[in-house]
């Protein structure tokens, strides 16, 4: 291993006698499992065994995943409930042999006596296949909807829009290695965002106490929520296999298996009814929202809250919502970066655009007309709206209009569109409001004999720069003891891997607040150490001008001072939730002949409070935005008639690449000054900017409108009746792929143009 090279789970050398596992999964969405034929696979040299539900130890339970609202089994028993459901693990001496054996397994299914699988939310509604939403998570209505509708000059009734799913596409697929130990113990190295949850799940599955299960995660090669609850299934499958053979077992899923079995973002069908005035002021909004949760409830009820929070970014006067969480025969949908928030923000912009096109007004003016003032913000968001000074969204938008040179560029775009027939440009500007929740988090800081410092936190490094921020915080907090010592102290700090035996109550890494929570826990621990060391420093200063760090540490050890401090930081009710603000402007060019979209420029102004590390946070903002582009225009999650994922690799599933990134990409962080209830006045940066990629989708809509204007004029030439598809009002779901763009521009617009020339002559 080269010095400085990051080690991930699959890089850890295999221990002696290590076996390898490969998943065997169902090919049917809802069927009885009659027989799993493994004999021919087991006859191959080097193939050890097939591990299934029958191998769960006595006293253990068939639990591979535990979420807030329910459990999932590791392996299907006699019934498979989705295509891709794990049926067992083929275990062999090498990874290659295990995979070849898994591919050889034949499964017989029987659907007699079973209803057909549920493969759409419509079928789920028709068959009352729904998960319950706990009363505390049912969104509260705002204002009086009926009154708001009565005040409206115009109404849009039950208009429909849909969002597709999105796969996590981390660089490192699901992976784990389980090593049995003495006294019925087991150590599991796993790529997870939920080490504590993995410990609880595996203990339950093996029927042993939690202290017998040690989960170690050094770092994760990309998570985006997919290494949350979903990672536990692979870790538990590994643990059962290792327990059975009393030998180490490791697994990593190949990309195709990962894409088929793991799950993805929630797809949504939404219907909205909106009332508005002649000037574009919205007076009432009602939304019916149908979530496809897949086959288990998992975290789905939480998504209703996040959709609502992001949707509320505009003042609708009155807002009423109705959610249905549909149980279908698909892999379980789970939290993915900005879960629910991105769909809610998209819906808000769809409504704004629809109102604008109905009134033949500019969408930017409709946004401005419906932006919150501080009073309406408090009405919609309650206590987490904070104080008036903290409401920086109007300032953010104002800054963005200047920063992006919006007004001049819209004029230039108008000119471009009049002189170009087969290429059209569009530009859009929009805000976001993101509700953030901070969680209790542990931290531990220890100063060693030589003055070096070791730090543990509950959070896990996912590439978000957690360890860098924690090191900075440690150096900053202990630096009070050593004048000008921050930089040198930073070099002395080492943050170590997450370990559930050493650091309990680690919770989960997600929700964009792990860095600030972990930093605050570390700061609190450092305060304790500073208190212990200050009297010693004071004493030493009686005989010296300045005290060196090493001398202080040496003296503290000599006097038997406890050099390790634990903290469990629990945010108070005032600071546990707050709002994040940002805005973006994007300009795109579409090719009418191919439907291809090029993002010419994006400008972002984002309120990060006082950033803990501006370089890290700008990286997070840019990364989230680009992943958001994938959701809005590229990533098409396709299934066949059996509910099997067919977009199961890079050939069929397109993620953002270098060419996707805006040709010009400018990010400015608004330093919004002191926030008394924030960690060093900072604010979250990991997820909220993903929502801003909606501006690309809106800009494409603007460009398509221009194309449809031309199409309209060709149709007029041939005296055809102008239909709805030619107007400025049209439905555009996510993702807006090349096919969708081409179709919405008028798939046959070349033909229409040629016809218009014939008619002309």
DOVO-969621 format. One line per 3 residues: number of its first residue (from 0); their letters; for each residue x negated, y negated, z negated of C-alpha. Coordinates in steps of 0.25 Angstrom, whole numbers. Each point is the difference from the previous one (the first is absolute). Example, Ala and Ser with C-alpha at 12.3 -4.5 7.8 and 13.67 -1.06 7.14 Angstrom:
DOVO-969621
0) as) -49,18,-31 ~ -6,-14,2
***
This chain:
DOVO-969621
0) xxx) 0,0,0 ~ -6,-13,4 ~ -2,-11,-11
3) xxx) 12,-9,0 ~ 9,9,8 ~ 14,1,-5
6) xxx) 5,14,-4 ~ 14,4,3 ~ 7,13,-5
9) xxx) -4,8,12 ~ -14,-5,-1 ~ -2,7,-13
12) xxx) -8,13,2 ~ 7,13,-1 ~ -3,7,-13
15) xxx) -4,15,0 ~ 11,10,5 ~ 9,-12,5
18) xxx) 12,4,8 ~ 7,-8,10 ~ 15,-2,2
21) xxx) 9,-4,12 ~ 15,-3,-1 ~ 10,9,7
24) xxx) 13,-8,2 ~ 14,2,5 ~ 4,-2,14
27) xxx) 15,-1,-3 ~ 7,-12,-7 ~ 11,8,-8
30) xxx) -1,15,0 ~ -1,13,-9 ~ -15,5,0
33) xxx) 3,15,4 ~ -15,4,1 ~ -14,-5,0
36) xxx) -9,9,8 ~ -14,-2,-5 ~ -5,14,2
39) xxx) -7,-2,13 ~ -7,-13,-5 ~ -4,7,-12
42) xxx) -7,11,8 ~ -10,-10,6 ~ -14,0,-7
45) xxx) -2,-11,-10 ~ 15,-2,-3 ~ 3,2,-14
48) xxx) 14,-2,-3 ~ 14,-7,2 ~ 4,-9,-12
51) xxx) 15,-3,-1 ~ 10,-3,-10 ~ -2,14,-6
54) xxx) -13,-4,-5 ~ 4,-11,-9 ~ -5,5,-14
57) xxx) 10,5,-10 ~ 5,-11,-9 ~ -3,-10,12
60) xxx) 10,-7,9 ~ 1,-1,15 ~ -3,-15,-1
63) xxx) -9,-7,10 ~ 4,-14,-2 ~ 7,-9,-10
66) xxx) 5,-13,2 ~ 9,-10,-8 ~ 13,6,5
69) xxx) -3,15,3 ~ -9,11,3 ~ -4,8,12
72) xxx) -5,14,1 ~ -14,4,4 ~ 5,11,9
75) xxx) 14,3,6 ~ 5,12,-7 ~ 11,7,8
78) xxx) 5,-12,7 ~ -7,-10,9 ~ 6,-14,0
81) xxx) -8,-8,10 ~ -10,3,12 ~ -14,-1,-6
84) xxx) 4,5,-14 ~ -12,8,-6 ~ 3,15,-1
87) xxx) -14,4,-6 ~ -15,-1,2 ~ -8,9,8
90) xxx) -13,2,-8 ~ -14,4,7 ~ -15,0,-2
93) xxx) -1,-12,10 ~ 9,-12,4 ~ 0,5,14
96) xxx) 4,14,-3 ~ 11,-5,-10 ~ 6,-9,12
99) xxx) -1,11,10 ~ 8,9,-10 ~ 10,-10,-3
102) xxx) 3,-2,15 ~ 2,15,1 ~ 11,1,-10
105) xxx) 14,4,5 ~ 12,-5,-7 ~ 14,6,2
108) xxx) 12,-9,-3 ~ 15,2,-1 ~ 10,-11,0
111) xxx) 12,8,-2 ~ 10,-6,-10 ~ -7,-13,0
114) xxx) 5,-13,5 ~ -8,-7,11 ~ -11,-8,-5
117) xxx) 2,-15,-2 ~ -9,-8,10 ~ 6,-14,0
120) xxx) 6,-10,-11 ~ 13,1,8 ~ 1,15,-3
123) xxx) -4,-2,-14 ~ 11,-10,-2 ~ 10,9,6
126) xxx) -4,11,-9 ~ -1,-8,-12 ~ -15,4,-1
129) xxx) -5,-12,-9 ~ -9,-2,-12 ~ 5,-8,-11
132) xxx) -6,-14,-3 ~ -1,-3,-15 ~ 9,-11,-5
135) xxx) -13,-9,-4 ~ -5,1,15 ~ 13,-4,7
138) xxx) -3,-14,5 ~ 8,-11,-6 ~ 9,-9,9
141) xxx) -3,-15,1 ~ 11,-10,0 ~ 14,2,6
144) xxx) 0,7,14 ~ 14,-2,3 ~ -1,-15,-3
147) xxx) -12,-1,9 ~ 6,7,11 ~ 13,-9,-1
150) xxx) -10,-12,1 ~ -7,5,13 ~ 3,-6,14
153) xxx) -6,12,7 ~ -1,15,-4 ~ -8,12,5
156) xxx) 7,13,-4 ~ -6,13,-3 ~ -12,-2,9
159) xxx) -10,12,0 ~ -15,1,-1 ~ -10,11,-3
162) xxx) -14,2,-4 ~ -8,12,3 ~ -9,8,-9
165) xxx) -15,-1,-2 ~ -11,10,-3 ~ -11,-4,-10
168) xxx) -11,3,9 ~ -11,0,-10 ~ -14,4,5
171) xxx) -1,11,-10 ~ 11,10,0 ~ 6,7,-12
174) xxx) -11,7,-7 ~ -3,7,-13 ~ -10,10,-7
177) xxx) 4,7,-13 ~ -10,7,-9 ~ 4,9,-11
180) xxx) -7,-1,-13 ~ -1,7,-14 ~ 12,1,-9
183) xxx) 11,0,11 ~ -5,-14,4 ~ -1,-6,14
186) xxx) -7,-12,7 ~ 6,-6,12 ~ -7,-10,9
189) xxx) 11,-6,9 ~ 2,-12,9 ~ 12,-6,-8
192) xxx) 5,-14,-4 ~ 7,7,-12 ~ -10,8,-8
195) xxx) 9,0,-12 ~ 12,6,8 ~ -9,11,6
198) xxx) -4,4,-14 ~ 14,1,-5 ~ 5,7,12
201) xxx) -11,11,1 ~ 1,2,-16 ~ 15,3,3
204) xxx) -2,8,12 ~ -11,9,-7 ~ 7,0,-14
207) xxx) -11,-5,-7 ~ -2,-13,-9 ~ -4,-12,7
210) xxx) -13,-1,-8 ~ -4,13,8 ~ 1,-8,13
213) xxx) -11,-10,4 ~ 3,-8,12 ~ -13,-8,6
216) xxx) 2,-10,11 ~ -13,-8,4 ~ 6,-7,12
219) xxx) 11,2,10 ~ -2,-1,15 ~ 12,-9,3
222) xxx) 13,2,-8 ~ 11,-10,4 ~ 10,8,-9
225) xxx) -2,13,7 ~ -10,4,-11 ~ 10,-2,-10
228) xxx) 10,10,-4 ~ -2,8,14 ~ -15,3,-4
231) xxx) 5,8,-12 ~ 5,11,9 ~ -14,4,6
234) xxx) -6,-2,-14 ~ 10,10,-6 ~ -1,10,11
237) xxx) -15,0,-2 ~ 1,1,-15 ~ 10,12,1
240) xxx) -10,7,10 ~ -12,-2,-9 ~ 8,5,-12
243) xxx) 4,12,7 ~ -15,4,5 ~ -7,-7,-12
246) xxx) -9,-5,11 ~ -1,-15,5 ~ 9,-3,12
249) xxx) 0,-12,9 ~ 9,-5,11 ~ 1,-12,9
252) xxx) 11,-1,10 ~ -3,-1,15 ~ 6,-13,6
255) xxx) 12,8,7 ~ 4,7,-13 ~ -1,-13,-8
258) xxx) 9,-7,10 ~ 10,11,0 ~ 1,3,-15
261) xxx) -3,-12,-8 ~ 11,-10,3 ~ 0,-15,4
264) xxx) 7,-13,-2 ~ 15,-1,-2 ~ 8,-2,13
267) xxx) 12,-9,-1 ~ 13,-3,7 ~ 6,-14,-4
270) xxx) 13,-7,3 ~ 1,-15,-4 ~ 12,-9,0
273) xxx) -4,-15,-1 ~ 8,-13,0 ~ -7,-13,3
276) xxx) 3,-15,3 ~ -1,-7,13 ~ -13,-6,-4
279) xxx) -6,14,-3 ~ 1,0,-15 ~ 4,14,-4
282) xxx) 11,1,-11 ~ 2,15,-2 ~ -7,13,3
285) xxx) 4,14,-2 ~ -9,12,3 ~ 3,15,1
288) xxx) -13,8,-1 ~ -2,15,3 ~ -13,5,-4
291) xxx) -5,14,5 ~ -7,6,-12 ~ -3,13,5
294) xxx) 3,13,-8 ~ -4,-5,-14 ~ 4,-13,-8
297) xxx) -15,-3,-3 ~ -2,-15,-1 ~ 12,-4,9
300) xxx) 9,-7,-10 ~ -11,-10,-3 ~ 0,-4,15
303) xxx) 14,-6,-2 ~ -7,-11,-9 ~ -11,-3,9
306) xxx) 8,-1,12 ~ 9,-10,-7 ~ -12,-8,-6
309) xxx) -6,-2,14 ~ 14,-3,7 ~ 3,-11,-11
312) xxx) -11,-9,6 ~ 10,-9,6 ~ 12,-7,-7
315) xxx) 12,7,6 ~ 10,-7,-10 ~ 6,13,-4
318) xxx) -6,14,2 ~ 7,13,-2 ~ -7,14,3
321) xxx) 4,14,1 ~ -10,11,0 ~ 1,15,3
324) xxx) -12,9,-2 ~ 2,12,10 ~ -5,14,-3
327) xxx) -4,6,14 ~ -8,12,4 ~ -13,-7,3
330) xxx) -13,-1,-8 ~ 2,-9,-12 ~ -2,-15,3
333) xxx) -9,-7,-10 ~ -6,-13,-4 ~ -9,-6,11
336) xxx) -7,-13,-1 ~ 11,-11,-3 ~ 11,11,-1
339) xxx) 13,-6,3 ~ -5,-14,0 ~ -5,1,15
342) xxx) 14,5,4 ~ 7,-11,-9 ~ -9,-11,6
345) xxx) 3,5,14 ~ 15,0,-2 ~ -1,-14,-5
348) xxx) -7,-5,13 ~ 10,8,8 ~ 12,-7,-6
351) xxx) -7,-14,2 ~ -3,3,14 ~ 14,5,3
354) xxx) 6,-13,-6 ~ -10,-9,8 ~ 4,7,13
357) xxx) 15,0,-3 ~ -1,-16,-2 ~ -11,-1,11
360) xxx) -9,-7,-10 ~ -15,2,-3 ~ -2,11,-10
363) xxx) -10,-9,-7 ~ 10,-10,-3 ~ 10,11,-6
366) xxx) -11,5,-9 ~ -3,-14,-5 ~ 15,-2,-2
369) xxx) 1,12,-9 ~ -13,-1,-8 ~ 2,1,-15
372) xxx) -1,-12,-8 ~ -5,3,-15 ~ 15,0,-5
375) xxx) 4,11,10 ~ -13,7,-2 ~ 3,2,-15
378) xxx) 15,4,4 ~ -5,11,9 ~ -13,5,-7
381) xxx) 3,-3,-15 ~ -11,-1,-10 ~ -11,5,10
384) xxx) 2,-13,8 ~ -10,-6,-11 ~ -1,-15,-1
387) xxx) 2,-11,10 ~ -14,-3,2 ~ -3,14,4
390) xxx) 10,0,12 ~ -10,-3,10 ~ 8,6,13
393) xxx) 4,-14,5 ~ -15,-5,-1 ~ -5,13,6
396) xxx) 9,-2,12 ~ -3,-14,2 ~ -15,3,0
399) xxx) 2,11,10 ~ 7,-9,10 ~ -12,-8,0
402) xxx) -10,11,-1 ~ 6,7,12 ~ 2,-12,8
405) xxx) 14,5,2 ~ 7,-12,6 ~ -10,-2,11
408) xxx) -2,15,3 ~ 15,2,2 ~ 0,-11,11
411) xxx) -12,7,7 ~ 8,13,-1 ~ 12,-6,7
414) xxx) -9,-5,11 ~ -6,14,2 ~ 13,7,0
417) xxx) 6,-9,11 ~ -12,2,9 ~ -2,16,-2
420) xxx) 11,9,5 ~ -6,14,-5 ~ -7,-5,-13
423) xxx) 8,-7,-11 ~ -5,-5,-13 ~ 7,-2,-14
426) xxx) -4,-6,-13 ~ 7,2,-14 ~ -2,-5,-14
429) xxx) 6,6,-12 ~ -2,0,-16 ~ 0,12,-10
432) xxx) 3,1,-14 ~ -5,12,-7 ~ 4,5,-14
435) xxx) -12,6,-7 ~ 1,8,-13 ~ -13,1,-9
438) xxx) -1,13,-8 ~ -7,4,-13 ~ -14,5,2
441) xxx) -11,6,-8 ~ -15,-4,1 ~ -13,4,-8
444) xxx) -13,-8,0 ~ -13,6,-6 ~ -13,-6,-2
447) xxx) -12,10,0 ~ -13,0,-7 ~ -8,-7,12
450) xxx) 11,-11,2 ~ 6,7,12 ~ 16,0,-1
453) xxx) 9,11,4 ~ 15,-3,3 ~ 12,9,2
456) xxx) 14,-5,4 ~ 13,7,3 ~ 0,-5,14
459) xxx) -6,8,12 ~ -9,-6,11 ~ 8,1,13
462) xxx) -9,-9,8 ~ 7,-12,-5 ~ -12,-5,-8
465) xxx) 5,3,-14 ~ -14,4,-5 ~ -6,-13,5
468) xxx) 10,-8,-7 ~ -1,8,-13 ~ -15,-2,1
471) xxx) 1,-15,2 ~ 10,-1,-12 ~ -9,8,-9
474) xxx) -12,-9,3 ~ 9,-12,-1 ~ 6,4,-14
477) xxx) -13,5,-6 ~ -8,-12,6 ~ 5,-9,-11
480) xxx) -11,7,-9 ~ -11,-3,10 ~ -2,-14,6
483) xxx) -1,1,16 ~ 0,15,-1 ~ 12,3,8
486) xxx) -7,5,13 ~ -10,8,-7 ~ 11,6,-9
489) xxx) 8,4,13 ~ -12,8,4 ~ 0,8,-13
492) xxx) 14,4,1 ~ 5,14,5 ~ 14,3,2
495) xxx) 2,15,-1 ~ 11,9,6 ~ 14,2,-5
498) xxx) 0,12,-10 ~ 14,4,-6 ~ -7,6,-12
501) xxx) -9,-12,-3 ~ 10,-11,4 ~ 14,3,-4
504) xxx) 13,-8,4 ~ -7,-3,13 ~ 14,-2,7
507) xxx) 0,-2,15 ~ -8,-8,10 ~ 9,-8,9
510) xxx) 9,-12,0 ~ -11,-9,3 ~ -3,-3,-15
513) xxx) -10,11,-3 ~ -12,-10,1 ~ 6,-11,-9
516) xxx) 5,10,-10 ~ -13,8,-1 ~ -8,-13,-1
519) xxx) 9,-5,-11 ~ -2,13,-8 ~ -15,-1,2
522) xxx) 0,-15,-4 ~ 8,4,-13 ~ -10,11,-3
525) xxx) -12,-10,3 ~ 7,-10,-10 ~ -2,10,-11
528) xxx) -14,3,3 ~ -3,-15,0 ~ 6,-1,-13
531) xxx) -9,11,-6 ~ -12,-6,7 ~ 1,-15,-3
534) xxx) -4,1,-15 ~ -13,7,4 ~ -3,-10,11
537) xxx) 3,-11,-10 ~ -10,6,-10 ~ -11,2,11
540) xxx) 2,-14,4 ~ -5,-5,-13 ~ -14,4,4
543) xxx) 1,-2,15 ~ 4,-10,11 ~ 7,11,8
546) xxx) 3,14,-2 ~ -3,10,12 ~ 11,10,3
549) xxx) -9,12,-3 ~ -4,-5,-14 ~ 14,-2,-4
552) xxx) 4,14,4 ~ -12,6,-7 ~ 3,-8,-13
555) xxx) 15,5,1 ~ -4,14,1 ~ -10,-2,-11
558) xxx) 12,-5,-9 ~ 9,12,4 ~ 11,-9,8
561) xxx) 10,7,8 ~ -4,-3,14 ~ 12,6,7
564) xxx) 14,-6,0 ~ 13,5,6 ~ 12,-9,4
567) xxx) 14,4,4 ~ 5,-13,7 ~ 15,-2,0
570) xxx) 6,-12,7 ~ 10,-8,-8 ~ 14,-1,6
573) xxx) -3,-14,6 ~ -12,4,8 ~ 4,14,4
576) xxx) 7,-5,13 ~ -4,-12,9 ~ 3,-5,14
579) xxx) -11,0,11 ~ 1,-10,12 ~ -5,0,14
582) xxx) 3,-4,14 ~ -6,4,14 ~ 1,-5,14
585) xxx) -2,9,12 ~ -1,-2,15 ~ 2,12,10
588) xxx) -1,2,14 ~ 9,11,7 ~ -2,7,13
591) xxx) 14,1,6 ~ -5,11,10 ~ -6,9,-11
594) xxx) 6,-4,-13 ~ -14,-2,-6 ~ -1,-10,-11
597) xxx) -13,-8,-2 ~ -1,-8,-14 ~ -7,-13,4
600) xxx) -1,-6,-13 ~ 5,1,-15 ~ -2,-10,-11
603) xxx) 3,4,-14 ~ 1,-9,-12 ~ 1,8,-13
606) xxx) 1,-4,-15 ~ -10,9,-7 ~ 0,-8,-13
609) xxx) -14,-2,-3 ~ -6,12,7 ~ -9,10,-9
612) xxx) -8,2,13 ~ 4,-8,13 ~ -8,9,9
615) xxx) 7,13,-5 ~ 14,-7,0 ~ -2,-5,14
618) xxx) -4,14,4 ~ 13,5,-6 ~ 8,-11,7
621) xxx) -5,4,13 ~ 1,15,-2 ~ 14,-1,-5
624) xxx) 4,-9,12 ~ -6,10,10 ~ 7,12,-6
627) xxx) 13,-8,0 ~ -2,-2,15 ~ -1,15,2
630) xxx) 14,1,-7 ~ 6,-11,8 ~ -5,3,14
633) xxx) -8,13,1 ~ 3,12,-9 ~ 11,8,5
636) xxx) 4,12,-9 ~ 6,10,8 ~ 7,13,-4
639) xxx) 6,12,9 ~ 14,6,-2 ~ -5,9,-11
642) xxx) -5,-13,-8 ~ -14,4,3 ~ -10,-12,1
645) xxx) -5,0,15 ~ -8,-13,-1 ~ -10,9,-8
648) xxx) -14,-6,5 ~ -7,-12,7 ~ 5,5,13
651) xxx) 15,-2,-3 ~ -1,-10,-12 ~ -7,-14,3
654) xxx) -6,-8,-12 ~ -6,-13,2 ~ -13,-1,7
657) xxx) -11,-11,2 ~ 9,-5,12 ~ 12,-1,-9
660) xxx) -6,-11,-9 ~ 3,-14,3 ~ -10,-6,10
663) xxx) -1,-12,-10 ~ 3,4,-14 ~ -1,-11,-11
666) xxx) 3,2,-15 ~ 0,-11,-10 ~ 3,2,-15
669) xxx) 8,-10,-7 ~ -7,-2,-13 ~ 12,-4,-8
672) xxx) -7,-3,-13 ~ 2,5,-14 ~ 11,10,-3
675) xxx) 0,2,-15 ~ 7,14,1 ~ -10,5,10
678) xxx) -13,8,-2 ~ -10,-12,2 ~ 11,-7,8
681) xxx) -1,11,12 ~ 12,6,8 ~ 1,13,7
684) xxx) -5,2,15 ~ 1,14,3 ~ 14,2,6
687) xxx) 8,-13,2 ~ -8,-5,12 ~ 5,13,7
690) xxx) 14,-7,1 ~ -6,-11,8 ~ -2,9,12
693) xxx) 14,-2,2 ~ -4,-13,7 ~ -5,8,12
696) xxx) 13,7,1 ~ 7,-14,0 ~ -10,-6,10
699) xxx) 3,12,10 ~ 15,-3,-2 ~ -3,-14,5
702) xxx) -8,4,12 ~ 11,10,4 ~ 10,-11,-1
705) xxx) -8,-8,10 ~ 0,13,9 ~ 15,2,-1
708) xxx) 2,-15,4 ~ -7,3,13 ~ 8,13,2
711) xxx) 13,-7,-3 ~ -4,-10,12 ~ -3,12,9
714) xxx) 14,6,-3 ~ 7,-13,2 ~ -6,0,14
717) xxx) 6,13,3 ~ 14,-5,-6 ~ 0,11,-10
720) xxx) 8,-1,-13 ~ -10,-4,-11 ~ 1,11,-11
723) xxx) -4,0,-15 ~ -14,6,4 ~ -4,-13,7
726) xxx) 3,-10,-11 ~ -9,-5,-11 ~ 6,10,-10
729) xxx) -5,14,0 ~ -3,11,-10 ~ -15,3,-2
732) xxx) -3,11,-10 ~ -14,4,-5 ~ -9,4,6
735) xxx) 1,-9,13 ~ -9,9,8 ~ -4,-3,15
738) xxx) 13,8,5 ~ 9,-8,-9 ~ -6,-13,4
741) xxx) 1,3,15 ~ 14,5,-1 ~ 4,-13,-8
744) xxx) -6,-8,11 ~ 9,7,10 ~ -6,13,4
747) xxx) 4,-3,14 ~ -5,-15,0 ~ -9,3,12
750) xxx) 11,6,8 ~ 9,-12,-4 ~ -10,-10,4
753) xxx) -2,7,14 ~ 15,0,2 ~ 1,-15,-4
756) xxx) -10,-3,11 ~ 8,8,10 ~ 13,-7,-4
759) xx) -8,-13,1 ~ -4,2,15
***
